[in-house]
């Protein structure tokens, strides 16, 4: 910006002398000398002295309003004030001068004054006024046929820069127009082209499209280098912007290199006493400091860069310019992070004293400092100040909080931080007022975060928002538990559990739901129709509840039918749109629907407070239990997992000891005596714990075969719905794939033994990836995959199952492909290694092949937690399928399968490694509508024989009478 101002001064420098008229009586020589001295101060960047000399010229010519000299000098004051960042003064002078200049006639000085006054308004965030002035100027220029199109470059540049704040698409259109007109009879073709490229890069920066920003900045630098006159300062500015672009892309080394180029060029200009804005040099050092912070450079290195930035800003500008305050804030925040408390507060308060463009980030940094020092009342004041700026929109589009560009997200972020401060005040004071305020604010913020996530299609942005959401939800859970312990309100527990439940659907699923990994290739009609149907469904739900309340049960039943029909259409048509996934939620709409003896145990690990919060959900309601945990629990969990996965190390005595200790800590004091069906929803380090292999009671002289495992006492499942539900009428279809031999892995000969003998079987070379993708398109009861599972911890989306390759597919079915499948399967059996294991990512939960299949449309899944033994796993699956055919529910079938395996297994193969890896999740209702055991198959014959015998007896009785 300052370079443009100085270029304007240079282009108009001779204007006064050439247009001075002897219409008034003043000493023209004296005026010329004053102007020459003023110009010397301009070249030395001594703008205060220039301002004084301009005032002297205005005083001499004040009695000659018709003389162009006075008007020109006043217009130059507008430029000087812009250079000094005195935007309000520049706007006032420009607004008063423009009408006078228009009366005197149209000239280049008028155009420059309008441009710079509009710029002053823009920098005061009077964006619409700036746009109006520039559009009027451009329209006026078009009325003159002799107008050189190249004169449109500056007003177009300013106009586009104003639209960046309100309409980036329009800004792009304007800057592209610049590229189209700049070649008209212009000797500055490379300068104008570079300017257009630079402006385009700013738009893409605003849109977060950093690849395009980088591309156009490089183009701008190339054009500036080709110009006939040196444009070193513009090149340096572009390198500085390029460094900032690399900072946003997390390419810190490239960013440091670009910034250092900018600094070397600017310092060279400074030494030569050329036209150099020291603020530009300060800005480069500020960006360098930000990059060094990301690179985790030592304190002295970062501090040196930031202090240089502050020094150059202070030399160039007065202390009212927001850039200085932002530099103070960044330096103060970094000192605060490094426990330089007193000095940090000094700079942070200087930054917050009078801030404009960066007001949100400055006060956010100040609040962070107070939070680190547990001064929550002062932190609240800083947050409220930031909220004031945001809610009043006082500083428009320049407000930012790191990479948060969305206004609603900024507001939600600040409100959630305020909720956290209020909660900390409650913890220190035990004042319930703070707790209730915090709870209400957190609940509203969580709702807003849900709306924000629904609009984001970018993975990195979703990661950021989901992490903020999880941080707040963890706090909300603590608030809920505290409120419950105060007034025993079950509603707050329900709210808290629903937050946990809602969080199970990770951000990768949200992206894939929107189509093609988040590309969002749905038509506007689809989006509108989907929204309409959601509203209709919610309205029907409200009507059903109202009918029940009025005891109009027949109407409620009629409305339920309407709801079911509409919901079925909705699920089929829009299941993969905007986060609507079946069976991802496990919260009961009505607790009375939970089966008798069924319980859900929800674990929530609060790592900050080192507290384990456990929810127990049953027909009777929701209870909460909390207890502290230490590193000892984490170590025991890791030790137990190692023992379970290592059948040839350790002994039954050692195993029983640790398995029983974990049971006592996690479940013993929680489960009621009537518990039969237990659903376990784990969290963090408990995710990979096979609960059915824990020991509920110790025995003397233990052996692995006879230990009292949890599976012997309860029907266990994970992430399931232990509620009454009717078996769906689906095809009797059974689809199985067993490739058996593999090019890169050991063969699985026993996998054939576990398959049902009837159904659609694809084995050996027929078990191709293409065949699988075609088969699963139809509705099926069971899809059975007996193959190898390859786990990729570093990139979970690259975890995959192995099939035989063919012409269409390579035989590797990756997790990211599974997310995109559309299935309708009652039960998917993943008889493969590590199908339920994966990487636990913040904001996502556990990423596994099982989770991908659940998303793709599997109502329930059987999966494994580690590498399984082929023979033992095949026996277990065979038992499981047999019990399913008897009409048992899935959790009961798995329990009986494990019991049958243990009963028949040799002592050596009774170790939990061989049977505990398999887990069931999802819907638990039976696969088959009626039992298929031999005894139950002939029950109808007994009834028929009994009926015939009864008829015969009655006939004989009547005859004898």
N, C-alpha and C positions, 0 to 999 in steps of 0.2 A: 504494500500500500504506500509506504513512504517513498519508495523509488518512483512510483507513478507521480506522486506529488512533485518530486524534484524534477522529473522529466518535464512536467507541465511548466514549472518555473523556467527551465532552460528554453523551452519552445517559445515562451512569452517574454523573455528577458528584454528583447529589443522593442517590445510593443510601446512602452511609455514614451521613449524618445521619438519614435517615428510618428506618433499620434498626438504629440503635444501641440496645442494651438495657443496662440497668444490672445486668448479671449479674455483673460483676466490679468491683473497686474501683480505678478509675483516674480521672484528672481529664479529664472529657469536654470541658470548655472548652479545656483545653490541647491536646487532640487536634484540636479544631475549628480552633484558631488555626494549628497546624502544617499542617493540611490546606489551609486557605485560602492560606497562604504557598506551599505546594507547588503549588497550582493557579495562582498568579501566575507561578511559574517555568515551568509548562507553557505558558501563553499566550505567554511570552517565548522559548520554545524552549530554556530553560536546563535541560536534562534531568538533568545531573549534580547540580545543586542539588536538584532534585525528588527524585532518588534518595536523597540524604542525609536529607531530611525524611521520606520514607517509612520509611527505616530507623529513624528516631527514633520514629515512631508504632508501628511493629512492636515496638520495644523496650519501649515503655510498656505495650502490650497483650499481651505475650508470655505472661503468666500467666493469660490469659483465652482459652483455645483455643475456647471455645464461642461467643465473641462474633464477630458477622459483620464488625465493623470491621476486625479483624486480617486476616481472609481477603480482604476487599475490597482492603485496601492491598497485600497480597502479589500479588493478581491485577493490580493496577495496576503493580507492578514488572515483571511479564511484558510489559506494554505498553511501559514505559519502555525495557526492554532491546531490545525489537523496534525501537523508534525509534533506539536507539544501534547497531543492527546487531549486538548481542551475542546472536546466535541461540542459541548453546549454553547460555548462562546462562538465557535465557528458557525454553528447553525443560526444563532441569533443575528450575527453580522450578515451572513449570507442572505437570510430571509428579508432583512431590511434593505439590502443593496440591490437585489434582483429587480424589483419593480422600477427602481430608478434607472438601472442599466437598460431595461426594455424600452423605456421612454426615449432614451438617448439613441437607440438604434441597435440593430442586430450586429454583433461582432464576435470574434473569437474569445474575447475576455468574458462576455456574457455566458457563452457555452461552458467555459472552464469554471466560472463561479457557480453555475447551476449544478454541474457535476460534483464539485467539491462540497457544496452545501448539502446535496443529496447524500453524499458520503458521510457527512457529519451527522445527519439524521439517522442513517443506517447504524452508525456506531453508537447511537443513543437508543437503538432498537425501536426507532419509529420507522419500521420497515415499510409499511404501506405508503407513508408520505414520501420516502425515498423512491419507491417504485413509481409513484404518481409523477414526481418531478422528472425522472429520467425518461419515462414513456412520453411525456409531453414534449420534452426536448427532442427526442428522436422523431416524433411526429412532425414537429416544427421544421426540422432539418430536411425532411422529405418534401416539404413544400417548395424548396428552392432547387430548380433543375441544375444549377451550377455546382451543387454540393458534391464534394469529393467523398466517395463512399468510405475512404479510409478514415475520415473524421468520425465515423460512427464507432470506431473500435473502442475508444475510451468510454463513451456512454453505454455501449453494449456491455462492456466489461463490468462497469459499476452496476448496471441493471441485473445482469446475471448473478453477480455476487449478492445482491439483495434477495433475489429469488431463491438462493441456496437455503435461506432460513424458512421459506414458506412453501416452495414448490420446486423440488429438485429436478423434476422432469422438465419444467419450463426453463429452469436454469440451463439444463443440458441443451435444450433447443436453441437458446440464445447464444451459448458459446459455440455451437456448431455454425450459427449464422456468422459469427466472427470469422471463422475459418473460410466462409464463402465470400466475404467482402474484402478481406484484408489485402488482396493482390491488386486492387484497383489503383493504378498509378501511385504506388507507394515505394519509397526507397528504404522502408523499414520492414520489408516483408518478413524477414526471419524474426525480428523483434515481436511483430504482431502475431505471427504463428506461434512462437514460444509462449506469448501471453495467453493465447487461446488454449493451448495444451495445458498450461499451468492451471487455468481456470477450470478446465474439465477435470483435472486431477482433484481439485477441491470438492467438486460435486461428488465424485466417487468416494472421496474420504468421508463425506457426510453420510453417504449411503452405506458405508462399511464395505465397499467393494475395493479392497486394498490391492488386489492384483491389477485392476484397471488403473487405480491411482498410481501405482508404481510405473506402469507402462507409459502413461501420459507425462509423468514427471521426467522420465528419461528422454522422451521426445522433446519436451520443453528445453532441457539442457542442451540437447543436440542442436536445436534451432538457435538458441542464444549464442552458442559457440560459432555459428556461421555468420552472425551479424557483422557488418562492416566496422562498427564501433564496439569497443569492449563493453560487455555487459556482465562484468564480474560479480557485481552485487546481486543481480538477478539469478545468476548461476549459483551463487552461494546460497541464496534463499531456497532455490529448488533442491539443492543438496540437503539443506536443513529439513525441508518438507519430506524428502525421500527418506531421511533418517527416521523421521516420525512415522512414516508409513511402515518401515521395517519394524519399528517398535510395536505397532499395532499387529503386525504379522508374527510377532515373537521371534523375529530373525535379528537377534540383538547384535551379533558380530557385524553383520552387514549394515545395521543401523549406526553402530559406532563408527564404522569406516566412512559412511556418508556424512555424518555430522562433523567428523574431524576435517574432512575436505572443506566443508562450509566454513568452519572456524579458521582454517589456514588462509582461505581466500579473504575472509572478512578482516582478519588481523593484518594481512598484507595491505588491504585498502586503508585500514586505520593508520598504519605506519606512513603511508604516502599522503595522508591528510586529504584523501579524495572524499567524494560524497558518500559518507557511510553513516547509516543509522546504527548507533551503538545498541539500540534496542534489538536489532536483528542479531547482533553478536551475542547479546544476552540471552535471546531466545534459543540460539544454537547451544549455548552452554547449559541452559535449562533442560533441553531435550537430551543432551549428552548425559546429564545427571540422572534423568529418568531411565535411560538405557542402562547406565552403570548400576542403578538400583536393581533392575531386572537381572543383570549379570552377577549380582551379589558381590560387587567389588567391595574393597575395604572402606571403612568409614571415612578415612582421610581423603581417598580418591574422589568419592562421591561428594563429600563436603566441599572440596576444592572447586569442583565444577559448579555446584549450586551457589557457592559464595561469589564466584566470578559472574554468574548470571545476575545475581542481586546487584553487584557492583556496577555492571554495565547498564542495567535498567535505571539505577539511581543517577548515573551520570547523564543519561539521555532524557529522562522524564521526571516530572514532579511525582510526589507520592500519592497522587489521586488516580494514577493509571492502574487498572486492574492487573496488568501483567506483572507489575512489581509485587502485588499482593499474592498473586498465585505463586511466584517464585519464593516469597517468604513462607507460604503455606507448605510447599513441597519440601523446602529445607527443614522447616519445623517438624513436619511429619516424619521425615527420615531421622532427625535427631531423637524424636520421641520413640521411634522403633528401636533405637540403639540406647535407650535409657538415659539420654542427655536431657533430663526432665526440665530443669530450669531454663536452659537456653532454648529448648524446643518450644516451651510455652511462650517465651518472648517473641519468637518469630511467628508462631501461629496466631498470636493476638495481633501482631502487626499486619498479618495477612487478612485477618477478619475485620480490621478497623474500618476500612472503606473499600469494599469489593464490588465488582460489577459482573463482568462476563463469567468469572469462575466462582461465583458466590456459593453455589451448592457444594462444589468440591472443597472449597476453602473451609466452610463451616462443617462439612463432613469430616475433614481431617482434624479439625479442632475437637469435634465430639469424640473421635477415636482416641485422641490423646487423653481426654478426661476419662473415658471408659477404661483405658489401660491403667489409669491411676485411681480407679474406683471412685471417681468424683461424679456420681451419676446425676446429681442435680444440675451441675454446670454443663454436663453432656446434654441433658434435656434442653437447656437453653439454646445450645448451639444447633441441635436438631430442629427445634422449633423455628429458629431463624432461617435455616435452610428450607424448611417446609413453607415458611412465609414467602420466600423468593419463588419457590416452585408453584405454589397455589395462585400467586398473583401474576405469574408470567412476566415478571418485571424485566427479565433479561433474555427473553426469547430463546432462540435456538442455540446460543452459545453455552447454555447451562449443560453441565456434564458431570457424571459421576463415573470416572474411569471410562469404561466402554459402554455405559448405559446411555443410549441416545433417546430411548422412548420415554416420553414425559410421564405416562402412567406407571411405568416400571420404576422411574426415579422416585415418584411419590410413594409407591408401595414399599420400596426399599427403605426410605426414610421412616415411614410409619412402623415398619417391622422393627427397625432399630430403636425407635421410641418405645415400642412394646417391651423390648429387651431391657431397656434402661429402667422402665417402670417396675418390671419384675425384679431387677436387682435391688431397687429401692425397697420393694416389699421384703425381700430376703434380709436386708440389713435392718429394717425398721419394724417388720411384722405388721405394718399398717395395711389392713385388708383393702383399703381404698385403692392403693397402687396395684394390688393383685387383680381386682375386678377391671380396672382401666386397661391393664396390660392384656388381660384375657380377651376383652372385647375388641381391642385394636388388633391383636394377633389373629383372631378369628376372621375379621374383615380382610386383613392383609393376605391371609391364606386364600381366601376366595378370589381376591384380585390377582394373585399369582397364578391361579388356575386359568383365569381369563387370558393372562399374558402368555402363558405356555401354549394355549390353544391357537395363538396367532403366529407363533414362531416356527419357521421351517428350517432353521440353521442349527446344526448339531452343537457347535461351540456355544452359541447363545443359549440353547436349551440347557447345556451343561451348567453354565453360569447361573441361570435362573433356577434350575432344579436344586443346585447346591444351596442357594439362598432360601429356597422353599423348605428344604430339609432342615436347615439350621433353625428356621422359625418353627417348623412343625415339632422338632425336638423340644423346643422351649414351650410350645403350646401344650404338649403332653405333660410336662412338669407342672405347668399352671393348672391344668385340668385335675391332676392328682391332688395338688394342694387344696384346690377349691373343694373337691370331693371329701377330703379329710376334714374340712371345716364344716360343710353343711350336708354331706352325704347325698348330693344331687347326682342321680344316675345319668342325667342328661349330659353333664360335662364329660362323664366317662364315655358315653356313646359318641359324642363329638370327637373325643380324643382317639377312640378306636377307629372311627371312620377315617380320620386323617392318616393313621398308620395303614389302613386297608387301601385307601386311595393311592398311597405312595407306592404300592406294589407294582403298578404298571409303570415301567421305566421309560425314560425319554426316547430310547431307540424304538420302542413300540409306538410311541406317539408319532414319531417321524414316519415309520413304515405304514401306519394307519392312514396317513394322508396321501399315500400312494408313491410308489417308486422311490422309497428311501427318503421321503421328505420333499420331493420335487413339486408335489401339489398339483398334479396334472388333472384336476377335476374341473369341469365346466362351471361357469357361474350359476347355470340353472341347477346343477347338482347341489351346489352349496346352498342355494336359496331353498330348494325343496327339502334338503336335509334339515335345515334350520326350522322350516315350517312344521315338519313332522315331529321334531323334538318338542316344539311348543304344544302341538296337539296332544302328544303323549303326556306331558306334564299337566295339561289342562284336564285330561281324562282322569289322571291320578287324583287331582284335587276334587273332581266331581265324585269319584268313588268314596273318598274319605268323608265328604259332606253327606253323601247318601247314607253311609254307615252311621254317622253322628245323629242323623234324623231317624235312624232305624227303618229306613226304606230299603230293605234288603233285596227286594226283587229288582229295584232300579239299580242297586249296586252290582248285582249279578249281571244285569244287561250291559252295564258300563264296562265290567270286567271283560266280557266277550269282545266288545268293541276295542278295548285296549289291547287284548291278546292278538286280535287280527291285525291291528295297525302295527303293533310291535313286531309281529312276524315279518310283515312287509319291510319294515324299517331295518330289521336286523339283516335280512337277505340283501337288501339294496345298499345299505350304508354301513355294514359292519366294518368296512375298512376305511371309514372316513371320520376324521376329527376325533379320534380317541374313543370310539365306541367299540369296546371289545367284550365279547361274551365271557362270562366266568372269570373275569379278572377281579371282580369284587367278591369278597367273602363276608361282608357285613350283612347280617340278616335284617330284612325289612320288618320282620315280626319274630321276636324271640320265641314265641310259642310254637313256631314252625320247627324249632330244633328238636331232634329226637330225644326221647327219654334216655338218660345215661350218656348223652353225648356232650362233650365239652371242647371248647377251643381255648388253647393256651397261647397267648400272644406275648412273645418276648420283645422288649425294647431296651436296647443298651444305650445308656447315656454316658458317652465316653468322657465328657467334660466333668460331670459330677461323679463319675465312677459309680454309677448306680444302675441296678437292674430293675426295670419296671415290668411287672407281669400282669397281664389281663387274663381273667378267667370268665369266659362267656358261656352261659347255659340257658336253659328254659327260664330260670329264675331271674336272669338279668346279667349284669356285668359287675364284676368285682375287680379291685386292683390291689396289688401287693408290691411293695418296693423294698429292696434291700441293697446294701452297699456291696461292691465287689472289689477285688484287688487283682493285681497281676497274677496272683496264685491261681485264680479261676481260669484266666487265659492260658496259663502254662499247663494246667491240668487238662484243659480241653485239647490243646495241641498234642500233649503226651498221649491222651486217650485215642485221638485220631491216628497217631502213628502206630499205636498198638493194634488197632482194629485193622489197619491196612498191612500189617506185617505178621502173617501167621506163623512164621518160623522163629520169631523172637519173643521173649517174655514168657511168662507162665500164667496159669489160671488164677493163682493166689494174688499176684501183683495186679492182674487185670481186674479181678473182682473188687479189689480195694479201691482203685481209682474210679471204676464204673459206678460203684455204690456211692462214693463221695459226691460225684457229679449229680447223681439222682437225688441225693439228700438235699443238695444245695438248690437244684433247679426245680424239682417237682414234688418232693416228699410232703412238704407242708402246704401244698397247693391243691392236690387232687382229692376230691371227696370220695367217700367210701363206695358210692353207687356208680362211680365212673366206669364206663365200659369202652366207649368210642372217644378217642383223644385225637384232636387235630392240633398239630404243633406248627406254629408259624415262627420261624427263627429270625434272628437279626445279627448282622455283622459276624463276629467270630463263631457264633453258634450255628451258622448256616450249614456247615459241613458235618455237624455232629449227628451220627446215626442214633437217634434217641431209643430206638427199639433194642439196641444192644447194651443200653445201660442196665444196671442190676438193681432191682428194688429191694432185695433182701439177701443177706450173705448166708452162706452155708459152710459147714466145716468140710475140709478135704475137697475143695472145689475142683471140678473138671469143666472144660469148655462145653461139653455136651449137657451137663446138668445144672449149669448156673441159672439163676432165676432172672432171666432177661425180661425186660419190660414188655416185649412182644408176647410173652407167655401169659401176661395179665390183661393187656389192653389191645383193642383194635386201633392201630396207629395209622395216621396219614399226615401229610403236610400240605399247607395251602389248599385246603379242601373245604367243601360245604357240607357240614354234618346235619343237613336239614332234610325234612320229608320232601321228596320229589318223585313224581311219577316217571316211570321208565318211558322214554320216547319211543314211538313206533318208527323204527328204522328198518332198513334191509337186514336180513340175517347175514349180511356179508362179512366174510373174514378174508382179509388180504394179507399175505405174508411174503416177505422177501428175505432170502438167505443166500448171499453170494458164495459163501463157503470158502472158495479159494481166492487169493488176492496176489497181485503182483508185488506189492511193497510190504505186506504184512503176513503173519502166520495164518494158516488156514484155520477155519472153525468147524471141524467135522461134527462136533456134538450139536451144533446149531440146528441141524435137520431134525434131531430127536425131539426138540421142544415144540415143533410146529404141529398144529392140528392137522389131521389127515384129510379133512374136508375143507373146501374153500378155494380161493383163488391163490394158488401157490406159485411163486417165481423163485426158482433155485438155480444155483450154479450160474451159467452164462446168461440165463434168462433174467436174472436179477440185475437189470440195468437201471441207471438213473432215469433215463427217458421213460422206461416202462413204469417206474414208480410215479413219476410226475403225472402220467396219463391216468393211472389207476386210481389215485387218491382224489380225483375230481368228483367221483361219485360218492354218495352217502354210504357210510359203512359203520358197522358196529365195532369191529376191531381191525386195526392195522398193526401188523407185527413185523418189526425190523430186527433181524438177527444178524448183526454185522459189526464191523469195527467202528468205534467212535474215536476221532482224533481231536484232542483238546489243544487249543492255542490260547495260553494265558495272556500273552502280550496283546493279541488282537482277537478278542472273543468272537467277532463276526467271521473269523476265518476257521473256527472250529467246524469239523465236518464229519459226515458219515461216508463210508466207502461202499460203492456199488461196482458192478462191472461197467467199464466204459463202452460206448458205442459211437456211431458216427455223429450223433447230435450232442452228446455230453461226455465229459471226461471221467465220469464215475465218482466224482467228489461233490457231494451235496453239502454246500457250505451253509453256515448259520444265516448269513445275509440272504441266501436264496430261500431258506425255509420261511423267514419272515414274510416273504412275498407270496407264499403259496396260499391257496384257498382250500381248506379242508372242511369236512363235516364228519367227524369221527367221534364215536362214543369213547373209545379207549385206544390210545396209541402205546404199544409196548416197545420201548427202546432197549432191546436186549443187546446192549453194547457198552463198552467201557466209558466211564466218565460222562455219560449223557446228561447227568444232572449236576455235574461239577462245572466250575468256571471261575471267572474273575469277579470279585465284588468291587464295583465301582461306585464312588460317591455320586449320588444323584441318579443311580440306575438300579442298584441292588445286584443280585447275582446274574451274570450273563451266561446262559448255558444253552445247549441244544434243546433240552426239555422246554425251556422258557420260549424258545423260538417256535416250537411245535404247538405249545399252548396258545401262543398268539395266532398261529396260522389256522386254528379252529379245532384243536383236540379238546374234547370236554374233560378228559382225564388222561393221566399219563403214568406209566410205570417206567422208572428211570433208575440209573445207578450213580453212586457217589464216587466210585473208584474203579480201577482196572479189575475186571472180574475173571474168575476161573471159568473157562468155557464149559467144562463138564458139570461143575456144581451149579452154575447159573442156568444151564439147560434143564437140569432136574427141577430146579426151583420154579422156572417158568412153566414147565409141563404140569406141575402140581397146581400152580396158580390158575391156568386155563381150565383144568379139570374142575376145580372148585367154582369157577365162574359159571361153568355149564350146569352146575347144580342149582344155579339161581342165587348164589350168595352175593352180597355187596362186595365191592372191590377191596375195601380195607379188610373185611373178614376173610375174603379169599386169600389175600396176601398173608395174613396172620396164619391161617391154616396151612398154607403152602410152606411157610418157614417152619412151622411145627412138624409137618410131615417130613421135611428135609432133615431136621435135627433128629427126629426119631429113628430115621434109617441110616444116617450118616455115620461113618467111622469116627472114632474119637479125634483122629488127626484132622479130619475135615469138618469138625463141629465148631471150629474157630469162627467168630463173627465175620471174618474176612470173606468166607465162602457164601454167607447167606444175608448179611445185614446191609449189603450195598444197595439192594433193590428197595425203592421207596415208591409210594403211591401218592398222587396229588390230583386235585380237581374234583369233579362230581363222583360221589361214592355209591350211588344207587346201582342196583344189579344191572348187568348187561342184558340178561334174558328175562322175558316176562314171566316164565313159570319154571319151577325147579325141573332138573333133568336127571335126578338120581334115579336108579333102577327101582328103588322102593316107591318113590313118589310117582314114577311113571305109571305104576299099576294100581294106584289108589282108586281110580275110577272103577276098576274091576271089582274091588271089594264092595264099593257102594252098590254096584249093580247086583252082585250076588246077594247081598243083604236085603236089597229091595225085593228080589224075586222070592227069597226064602220067606220074607214077611208076608208077601201076597199068598203064597202057598198055605202058610199057617192059618191066615184069616179065612181062606177058602175052606179048609178042613173044619175049622171051628164052626163056620156057618152051616156046612153040610151036616155035621154031627147034631146040631141043634134041630 
